């Protein structure tokens, strides 16, 4: 969810998911599909929409960039 509420789970927020994505991409540049599959193992209940919203959030704040088919740490 974009707008947080008191009922939102902290580990499913965009900021928490974003920190995990940044940690993963810092180690190695990854394809979007590989990154999502890695997250499905850690967070089986994650929705594709939340994952993409997190990528857009990270891109908007300048934390990641897209180079070809890879997501890279900026």
C-alpha positions in Angstrom: 0.0 0.0 0.0 1.3 3.4 -0.9 -0.3 5.3 2.0 0.6 3.6 5.3 -2.1 2.8 7.9 -1.9 1.6 11.5 -2.8 -1.9 10.2 0.0 -2.2 7.7 2.7 -4.8 8.4 6.1 -3.2 8.7 7.9 -6.0 6.9 5.6 -5.5 3.9 6.1 -1.7 3.6 7.7 -0.2 0.5 10.6 1.1 2.7 11.3 -2.3 4.2 11.1 -4.1 0.9 13.2 -1.3 -0.7 16.0 -1.9 1.8 16.1 -5.6 1.0 16.2 -4.8 -2.8 19.0 -2.4 -2.3 21.0 -4.9 -0.2 20.5 -7.6 -2.9 21.4 -5.2 -5.8 24.5 -3.9 -4.0 26.0 -7.4 -4.1 25.2 -8.1 -7.7 23.3 -6.4 -10.5 20.2 -8.5 -11.3 17.4 -9.0 -13.8 13.9 -7.9 -12.6 12.6 -11.4 -12.9 15.5 -12.9 -10.9 15.1 -10.2 -8.2 11.4 -11.0 -8.0 11.9 -14.7 -7.8 14.5 -14.2 -5.0 11.9 -12.2 -3.1 9.1 -14.8 -3.6 11.3 -17.2 -1.6 11.8 -14.8 1.3 8.3 -13.2 1.1 5.8 -15.8 -0.4 2.9 -13.4 0.2 4.4 -10.4 -1.7 2.3 -9.1 -4.6 3.8 -8.2 -7.9 2.2 -4.8 -7.6 4.0 -4.1 -4.3 7.3 -5.3 -5.8 7.0 -2.9 -8.8 5.9 0.0 -6.6 9.0 -0.6 -4.5 11.2 -0.5 -7.6 9.5 2.7 -8.8 10.0 4.2 -5.4 13.7 3.3 -5.4 14.1 4.7 -8.9 12.4 7.9 -8.1 14.7 8.6 -5.1 17.7 7.8 -7.3 18.8 4.6 -5.4 18.6 2.3 -8.4 18.8 2.6 -12.2 18.0 0.4 -15.1 20.9 -0.5 -17.5 19.6 -2.7 -20.3 17.8 -5.5 -18.6 19.6 -5.2 -15.3 18.7 -3.3 -12.1 21.8 -1.7 -10.7 22.7 0.2 -7.5 23.3 3.8 -8.2 
